[in-house]
């Protein structure tokens, strides 16, 4: 007696993987991802690419920790504080999508 039923084995036999086309955003993102993949050298390990994305998350966390102690940059309550750090942090967070 196996772990899978006969019906499950037949379903696995006819399974076909579809790598793309799940959402409407795939039409927008796939060309960008393909372009970015072609920029990376082939000898670069995939784990290193993921680690680069993780470092972008840490950098965004540090930027928010230093500049947004009480969210004064977002509210505009301090006249000398610029809105660049939160924008940079949000850009770094979107980099995670590119490096995953």
N, C-alpha and C positions, 0 to 999 in steps of 0.2 A: 504494500500500500504506500503510495507516494504522498508527498506533501501537498501537491496540487491536484485538483479534480481534473477530470478529462475535459470538461468545458473550459477550464482555465488554461490548460495546455494547448487547446485548439486556438483560443484567443491569443496566446503568446506567439503561436506559429504564424498568425496572420497580422501581427502588429507591425505597423510601419511608423517610424519616427518622422515627425514633421518639425523641422528646426525653426521655422519662422511663420509669421502670419497669424499670430494669436490676437493681436489688437490692431487698432488703426495707427497707433504710435509706432509700430514696427516699420511702417512705410517711411516714417521720418527718421527714425533712429538707425536703422540698418545700414544705409549708405555712410553715415557718420562713423559707425562702429567698424565697418569694413575699411574705411579710409585710415582710421587710427590703427587698426591691426596691421595694415601694410606698412605703416611707419616704423613699427617695432621690429628689431632684428630677430631672426629665427632662433638664435642661440639663447635668447632671453627666456628664463623660466617663467611659466604662468604664475607661480607663487610669488615671484618678485614683482610682477605687475599688480597682483592683488595687494601685496605689502605696500606698494607705492600709493594705492588708493587708500589704504588704512592710514598711512602717514598724512594724507590730506585731511582725513577726519580729525586726527590729533592736532594738526595745525589749526583747523577751524575751531576746535575746542579751546586751544590756547589763546587764539585771537579773541574769542568771546569772553574768556576768563579775564583777560587783561583789560579789554576796552569796554566791556559791558557788565561792569560789576553791579550796577543798579539800573541797567537798561536806559541810561541817560542818553546814549547815542541814538537810540531808536525814538525816544520821545522828543528829542530836540530841546530838552530843558537846559542843557549847558550850551552856551553860545560858542565855545571854542572846540567842541567835540565834533569831529567829522563823521559822516555816515559811511565812509569807505570801509572801515573794519568789518561791519556786519555784512556789507555787500561782498567783500573778499571771502568772508567765512561761508556765505551761502554759495559762492562759486566753488569753493573747495569741497563743499558737501556734494555738489552736483558732479564733481570730478570722480566721486566714488562710482557713479554709474559708468563712467568711461573706463575705469580701471578694473572692473569686475569681470 
